[in-house]
Amino acid sequence: MGLVMPKLILRNPRYPEQQPVEVEALVDTGSVHMCLPEHIAIQLRLEEYDRKEVTIADGSKRMVSYVGPIETRFKNRVGLGGALILGQSGLAGCYLDGRHGSGCLTERSYGRCKPG
């Protein structure tokens, strides 16, 4: 499988008059949370709810902000949640596929893997 990078529409439901932001986000089914760069959080006027210790891919740990609320749209799916402020581009972890509670945006959601 190659990298899957869908275009997601993000907006802050607290400010319905504000323009949504379109981002490309790497799908990582091993990630539990959506991750966004700080400039997107600022643009969407997202508020910090918490700070969380995370372990990133290289094994190091760091404290990062958890922000929200974020409405996320992909095709005909919509989700509401939060995101960690981490990295320079979007990362779609467990999100937006109704089979998994709040859902997972997976390669299967894209039709890019064989039915299992």
N, C-alpha and C positions, 0 to 999 in steps of 0.2 A: 504494500500500500504506500502511496505517496502522501505528501502533506495535504491536509484538507484545510482550506482557509476560506470559509464562507463570509459573505458580507452580511453583517448584522446591523439592525437599526436599533440604536439605544436612545432612550429619553428618560428624563426625570419626571415621574408622574405628578410630583408636587408643583411643577411649573408647566402646565399644559400649553401655555402660549409660547414656550421656548422651542426653537427648532430642534428636531432630533439630530443625532450624529450617526453617520454611517461609518462602520469600522470593519476591517478585515481581521478576523480572529482565528488563530490556529486552534483546531480541534484537538484536544488532548483528553482522551477518556480516562487517563490516569490522574487527572486533576479534579479535585472536588469542587473548587470554586472558580468562578470567572475571575480573571485578572485583567486590570486595565492600567495603562500608564497614567501618571498624575495629571498630565495636561488634558486628558479626556474627562477625568473626574472634575477638574476645575471648570471645564467648558460646560458640563452638565449640572454644575452647582450641587454636586453630591456631598452629603454630610457624613462625617466620620461617626460610626456607631460604636466601634470597638477597635482594639489593637490585638492582632493575633500573631503568635509565633508560627512561622512557616518553615518547612524544609524545602529548599529548592533543588533542582535537578543535580547540582554538583555535591549535594549532601550538606551544604552549609545551612545554618539557621539564622533567621532574622525576624525582627518585629516589624509588622507592616500594618497600615490602616485598613479597616474593613468599612466600606462606604455603601451608601444607598439612599433611597430606593432607586432601582434601575429597572425600567421596563425594557425587555429585550425581544425583538421580533426577528424571526427567520421564516421566510416563506409564509405559510399560513399558521405558524405557531407563535405564541406569545408567552413570556414568562416574566415574573416579577421577583426580584431578589436583590442581592448585593454583590460586591466585588472587592477583591483585595487590590491594593495599589502596589503594583509590582511590574517591572519590566518596561520595555519601550514600545510594545505592541500588544494587541488584544490576545487573550487566551480564553477560549470557550471550554470550560471543563464540563462538569455534570450539569446539563442545562437543556431545556426545550424539547424533549421528546416525551410525550405524555405517558409512556409506558413505565417511567421511573419516577413517579411522584412529581416533583417539580421538573424533573426530566433530565435527559442527557442529549445533547446535540452530538450525535455520533456519525461515523462514516455511514452507518446504516440509514440514518435520517436523510442522508444525501443520496442514497442509492448507489454508493460506491463500494459496497462490499456484498458478498454473496449472502442470500438469506440463510439464517442459521436456525 
